[in-house]
């Protein structure tokens, strides 16, 4: 798949045993999603309830799906070519519209959100289909299938945008469900068959790096939220402790993913005979749990910094305990795929968080949050020490 080929002029040049670098324009594209993650976090803070959590989880699923599909596409298309750059700039604009509409997606900006989402998905898919024609027959046929799946989901997206209340949410759940089912079903279409992961010809190292960068985006957004809240408060011992606790939780989450797991996953997918299978499971589906966990931790830190003392309310307990639990679960499943076993440290960490939830009514918010952070630090230290020799052998 060389870009010098007249049929593949817009495709990345593949060099055997060489990692395709992430282009600057891809990093520029990611800036829109810093804003999107911030919008979701702030929306959840303002509407923290059972329904608010469900809507925030849905919006994150939609944002992640736009981003991961684009990352798959730039795994094949060359961002250094002008047409692909223009495509990314156009997608950035649509992503910005979608991000601005996020807070009111279930209200007055629903149609704007749905319209921008559908336009992003269909424009990118159609462009990629045309670019692959004559250069990668299997992938070209697969993007024909993908485009048809997206056309099907688009009907429900737009219908939801034109509806209101529970009906909108129901229609959008169907739309996103269709899209999430697509990769698992091989985008099966009557008359066109289905694809297999071997057809996807993914450059594993590049996709692994893209997903790792999205984790950095989410962690960076949590630090921005922490700093913005702390900057408005007076300097006291309690406030400093809450601020330090929030920082340490971010460091612990970084360590749990990046110290061993991210690099090991990158090596595995780069050397795999079927990188598409690992990319679909470990990166396309499982990484959203990591991002969801980081967002919940950020929301919990925000609540604790604002009200470190007193009674630990239910919403605070859910965010403070649920965030680390979701993050550890995502890492547990990711490392099961990339390492072949369930890390004992993560299983113990999840068990300790479950026990901690019973103490929510006994500890003040800061004490409860410090305990959750201590569990994350324990998991990070445990894995680093226990896998140290194996990491050196690798």
N, C-alpha and C positions, 0 to 999 in steps of 0.2 A: 504494500500500500504506500506508494511513493508519490509525493506531490508533484514530481516531475512528469508523471504519467498524464497524458492529456485528458484521460477520463477521470482522474483523481486529483485535479489541479488544486482543489480546496482541502485535500486531506493531509493529515500529518504524515511526515516521513518517518517510517519506523526503522530504527537501527537496532539490529540484534544485540541483546545483552546490554542495552543502554536505556536508561530511564528517560522518558519524555518529560521535559521540564514544564512546570506550570508557568504560563505566560503572564506578563504584567497585566494584559487586558483582562485575563481571568480574575486576577486579584482586584482589579478595578470593578469588575462586574459584582464581586462579592460585597462591595461596600453597600449596595442596596439592601443586602440581607442583614447587615448590621442594624440598619434602620428597622427592618421588618421584625427582627427578634426583639428590639427595644419596644416596638409597638405592641407586640404580643404580651411582653412582660408587664407593661404599664396597664394594658387592658385587663389583664388578670388581677393586678393589684386593685384596680377600681371596681371590679365585679367578681370578687372572690366568693364563689358559692358553688354548689354542685353543678348548676347550669353553666356558670362562668368557667369552671374547670373544663367541662365538656366542650364548650365553644372554643376555649383557648387551645385545647388539644387538637381540635379539628383544624383551626387556623394554622397551627404549627405543622400539621400534616400536609396542608395545602402548600405552605411556603417551602417546606422541605422537598416536596415532590417537584415543584418548579425548579428548585436549585439542583437537585440530584439528576433530573433529566438533562438539564443544561450541562452538567459536569460529564455525563455520559457522552453527550454530543461533542463537546470539545475534546473528548478523548480520541475522537476520529477526525473531526474537522480541525484545520490548522488556524489557530487564532492570529497567526502572524500575517495571514492573507487579508486583504482589504474587505472583501465581501463578508467574511466571517466576523471581522471586527465590527462592521456595520450592523450585522445581525445582533451581536452582543450589545451594542449600544441601544438598538431598538428594544431588545429584551430588558435592558436596564430601565428604560423609560417606562415600559409597561409594568415592570416590577415596582417601580417607584409609585405609580398610580395605585397598584394593588396594595402596597404597604400603607399609603396614605388612607386607603379605604378600610384597612383592617379594624380600627376601633369601632366603626359603625357598620361592619359587614353584616351584622344581624339586625341592622336598623336601616337608616336612610341611604347608606352607601353600598347596599348589597349588590345592586346591579352593576355599579362601577367595579366592585371587587370581582364579581363573576366574569364580567366582560373582559377585564384586563387579564384575568387568569386564563380564560379560554383563548384569547388572542395570543398570549405567550406560548401556550402549549401547541396550538395549531401552527403558528408561524414558524416556530423552531422545527417542528416535526416535518412540515412541508419542505422547508429549506434543506433539511438534512436528506430527505428522500431524493430530491433532485440532485444533490451533491454526490450521493452514493451511486447513482445510476451509471452503469458501465464500469464502475471501479470496484465494487464489492457486491456481487449479485445476491449473496445470502443476506447481507445486512440491508441492502436495498429493498428486498422483499419483506424483511422484518419491519422496516420503517413504513412500508405500505400498510402493514397490519397495525402498527402503532397508531398511525394517523386515523385509521378507521375506528380504533378503540377510543381515541380522543374525540372524534366526531360524535360518537355515541354518548360519551360522558358530557360533552358540551351541551347537549339537549337538556340534561338535568341541571347543569350549572346555570344556564340562562333561565330556565323555568323557575329555578329557585330564586334567582335574582329578581324575577318579576312577582314572586310570591311574598308572603309575610309570615312572621311568627313561626310556629312549629313546622308548618308545611315547608318553609324555606330550608330549615335545618334538615328535615327528612330528605328533601330532594337533593341537597348538597351532600348528604351522607351517601346516598346512592351514587352520585357522580364520583366522589372521591373513592368510594368502594370499588367502582368499576376500574378506576385507574390503578389502584393498589393491587387489584387482582390480576392486572395485565401481565406483568413479568412472571408471576407464579404460574399463569396459564399458558405461557409462551406466546401470548398475544394471538391465540387461536382464532382464525377467521374461516368460515365456510368457503371452500374454493381456493383459499390461499394456504390452508394448513396452519401449522404452528412452528415456531422457531425452537431451537435448542440452544443452550448456553454456549455451545461450541461455535455457533454462528456469529456470536456477538463480537469476537475478535478484539477484546478490550485490552488496553495496555495497563496492566494491573498497578504498577508502581505509581503512575500518574493519578489514577482514580483514588488510590489509597491516600496520596498526598492531598488531593482536593478535599476529601472527607476530613482529614486531620486539620486542614485549614478552617473548615467550618466549625469544628470543635473549638478552635482558637477564637473564631468570631463570637461564639456563644459565651466562652469564658471572658472574653474582652468586654462583652456587653454587661456581664454580671459585675465586673470591676467598675465599669462606668456608673452603673446604678448605685453601687456601694459608695463610691467616692462622691457622687452628686448628693446623696442623702446625708452622708457624714459631714460634708462641707457646710451644711446649713445648721448643724447642731453645735452647742457650746462644748468646749474642750473640758471633759471631766473624765475621771478614772473609768467610770462605767461606760461612757461613750467610746473611749479609746479601746476598752476591752471588746466591745461589740464590733468596732471597726477592725481590730486585729483578728478577731474570730472570722469575720467575713473574708478577709484576705487569706487566712490560713485554709479555709475551706476551698477557695479557688485553687490554691497551690496544691492541696491534696488531690483535688480532682484532676488537675494537670498531670500530676505524678502518676496517678493510677492508670491513666490512658497512655501517656507519652513515654514513660520511663522504659517500659518493655513492650506493651501491647501494640502500640502503633507501628513501631519498627518491625516487630515480628510479623504482624499482619501484612505489611508492605512486602517483606521478603517472600512470604508464602504466596501471595497472589501474583507476584512478579515471576516466580518460578513454577507456578502451577500449569499443568497441561490443559486445564479448563478454568481459566481465570474468570470467565463470565459467570460461572456458578458461584464462586466465592464473592464476586462483586455484587451479585444479586442478593445473596443472603446477608453477608457480613456488613456490607456497606450501604446498599440501597435500603434494606428494611431495618436492620438492627441499630444503625447509628442514630435514628430519630429518637430512640430511648435515651441515648446519651444527652442529646440536645434538650429533650424535655426535662431530664433531671437537672441540668445546669440552670434552666430557666426557673424551675421550682426552687432550687437553692437560692438563686438571686432574689426571688420574691420573698423567701423566708428571711434572708439576711436583711432585706429592706425593712421588713416588718419589725425585726428584732432591734435593728439600729434605731428605728423611730420610737420603739417602746420596749426597752431592754428589761424593765422591772415590772413587777405586778403579776397578774394571772396570765398563764399561757392559754390564749383562746384557741378554739378548734381550728380556725383557718390558719393560724400561725403554726400549730402542731402539724397540720397536714403538709404545709409547705416545708417546714424544717425537717420533718422525718421523711416525707414522701420524695423530696428531691434527691437526697443521698440514696434512698432505696431504688428509685428509678435509674439513677446513674450507675449504681453497682450492678443492677440487673442487666442493663445494657452492656456493660463491660463483661459481665459473666458470660452472656450469650455470645458476644463477639469473640471472646477468648476461647470459648468452647469450639467455635468454628475454625479459628486460626491456629489454636494450639493443640486441640484434640482432647482437652479435659476441662472440667469445671474447677476454677481456682478455689481452693479451700478457703483462702483468705476472704474472698468475696462472699462465699456462703456463710462464713462466720459473721462477716460484717452485716449481711442482710438479717441474720438471726439477732444480732445485737440491736439493730435498728427496730426490729419488731418488739423486742423487750423494752426498748426506750420509749416506745409509744405509750406504754402503760404508766410511765412516769410523768406524762405531760401535765397532769393536774398537780403534781408534787413539786415541780421545778418552775422557777421564773423563766421567762422567755430566753434570757441570756444563758442561763444555766442549761436549759434544754438544748439550745443551739450549740453551746460549747461541747456538750456531750456528743451530739451528732457529728461535729467536726472532729472530735477525738476518735470516733469510729472510722471516719475516712482516713485520718492520719495512720491509724493502726493498720488498716488494710493496705495502704500504700507502703508502709514500712515492712510489713509482713511479706508482701510479694517481692519487694526489692531484695530482702535478705534471703528468702527461700529460693528465689530464682537467680540469684547472683551467679553461682557457679555455672548453671545451665546457660546463662546469657554469655558468659565468657567463652564457653565451649562452642556456642554458635558463631 
